[in-house]
Amino acid sequence: MGRQSLEAITDFVDGLPKAPSFDTGDRDSLVAELLRPPPEEPGDFGVLLDRFRRAAEKSVETAGPSYLAYIPGGGLITSALAELLANALNRYTGISGLAPGPVALEHGVMRWLCGEFGLPAGAVGVATTGGSIATLSAMVAARHDRLGEDIAGGTIYTTPHTHLCLAKAARIAGFPAAAVRVVPTTSDLRMDVGAAEKMVAADRASGLRPFVLVGTAGTTNTGTVDPLPGLGALAQREGLWFHVDAAYGGFFRLTDRGRERLTGIDVADSVVLDPHKGMFLPYGTGILLVRDQVTLRTAFTGEGDYLQDLDAGEQLPDYNTLGPELTRDFRGLRLWLPLHLHGVAAFRDALDEKLDLAAEAYDALAADPLIECPWPPDLSVVTFRRRDGTDDDQRALLDRINATRRVFLSSTRIDGRYLLRLCVLGHRTHADRVREAVEIVRAAARG
Ligand SMILES: *Cc1c(COP(=O)(O)O)cnc(C)c1O
């Protein structure tokens, strides 16, 4: 079964350059087959593997070079191998005393990341299932630290470009929708620090309790980085928890340009990262870094008599005290193996390449008289639209581009205007495909 699986994986990866960018239509009969309940009698591995492969084909091709929509990740095979090993050995990493070795592997990666982001010695990192869950933990920690048990009147400061997971986290953490305040941006789509300051002051004067300021290091819409130094200083003056959503943009910190663009992230109280975006890992890994680990532990520690045999490790974190989960999958190996095997420089180089590719795509599209590119990219998202034309025309343009099945792009709306977006982040996406994408866009704008 292992050999058959590895063969299927090899075939899949070999086929990616030629794979269509999506195959989601005409699916009714396949879906009906896939929905069948499990049988009483055993099945055949080869038959089931084949069924899985046909199921996987009925998707947008998110692993290959063609995926330029939303935020691509790709999925490193070495991380998938780590996952197989980790799951096969099935270690219990919710409590460090049960698996100090595996927890040390994971904690080593987290400590390294805290250092890369300039966080102090008391910081801690915890791997989650994704950015949204990491954000939820951050909001709960901030709430507990700044408001205590009575959370009435607590307010959170965001922008129109803050990811939807912030409002969702606030709601799950017990806040009404009105608690999420939306600060306007300047014309370059960054949070207006002066406007934020005024809004905080006015809210405080009217009896509200401002407690979190959210900066984004790479918005999903346009990859824009908020003015982190100004926001950090404002948060400090006002006693706000400074949360930085770096789910998309955070790992660019590993490059020289990204390090500069993310200046100021080191004063954050919490930072969210998504290795399943910027480290090219398979879906299912987010990270929360918290400046003062005591704040996280205070928010999440629980007590159970059935855990009395376990002494709390001094040196290693008990992950169950740093988030809502007790039992969890061993998330460390899928980070540790690729980092130690490929070396950090391979990640820096790959991320640098994505910055170059986005800059090149921007230059080529902006030079086309039919195309308008409103903002040069801070990171690796390029937004554009046809210079003339209604929203329907823009949508038709996107359809024509995607109909080639060589690339898959997505769209968004900014200030009510429909924009197409091209995000370069997959580790299998290189210059050849990005140049092809640009040619496809230019031809489609004429079609
Ligand atoms: C993707 C993303 C999130 C949400 O992360 P998930 O891993 O999808 O839950 C949050 N913020 C930003 C900026 C993102 O790009």
The ligand as an ORCA input file, in Angstrom:
! r2SCAN-3c Opt
* xyz 0 1
  C      -5.520     33.141      4.772
  C      -5.581     34.297      5.674
  C      -6.192     34.199      6.924
  C      -6.944     32.975      7.365
  O      -6.111     31.882      7.499
  P      -6.645     30.383      7.256
  O      -5.394     29.603      7.373
  O      -7.250     30.361      5.890
  O      -7.627     30.088      8.312
  C      -6.134     35.298      7.741
  N      -5.537     36.433      7.353
  C      -4.947     36.573      6.153
  C      -4.299     37.875      5.787
  C      -4.966     35.517      5.267
  O      -4.385     35.637      4.068
*
